């Protein structure tokens, strides 16, 4: 048992010394291992979203609604394309618009009472 404890204590000393810095282990004070520091990255933040008004036409009643929504700044000057129109729950119509320049999609829901919801 004493022999096991002596071997265990020696192993702890070896592991502890390996984990110490060179200055703590009795080596050269102030020694730092060379590291590969990453190059500083220059990030350009994207412009904040822009509020635009989209004129949405109900395909069933032909009523036009002005819908305010936010789109990425690069899409603000582009006209969206109507990608799909499908029926929703409770008599709603779901219109999907996509901006071809940036790939941004928006769903506009028109309720049976004429209220618009942007998703």
C-alpha positions, 0 to 999 in steps of 0.5 A: 500500500505504501508503494502504491501511495508513493507511485501515485504521489510521484505521478501527481508531481509529474502531472502537476509540473507538466501543467505549470508554466515555465516560470512556475516550474523553475524555467525561464521567467516571462517565457511565452510559447509562440501562438498563431494570432488570427489576423484582425477581421474588418467586418462591414455591417449590413444596412438595417432593414428598410420600411416599404409599402407594398400594394397587394391585390386580393386575387378573389375580390380584386381589392387592393391593400397597402401593406407596410413591411420591412425588407433588407436595404438591398431589396428596397428599390426592387419590385417583388414577384408574386410567387404563390397564392393559396387558401388559408384557414378560416377563409384567408388567402396567403400570398407569398412575395419574393424579391429576386435580387436578394431572395427575401420572401414575405407572406401576406395573409388577407383575412375574409374581413379584409385585414392584412397580416405580414409573416 
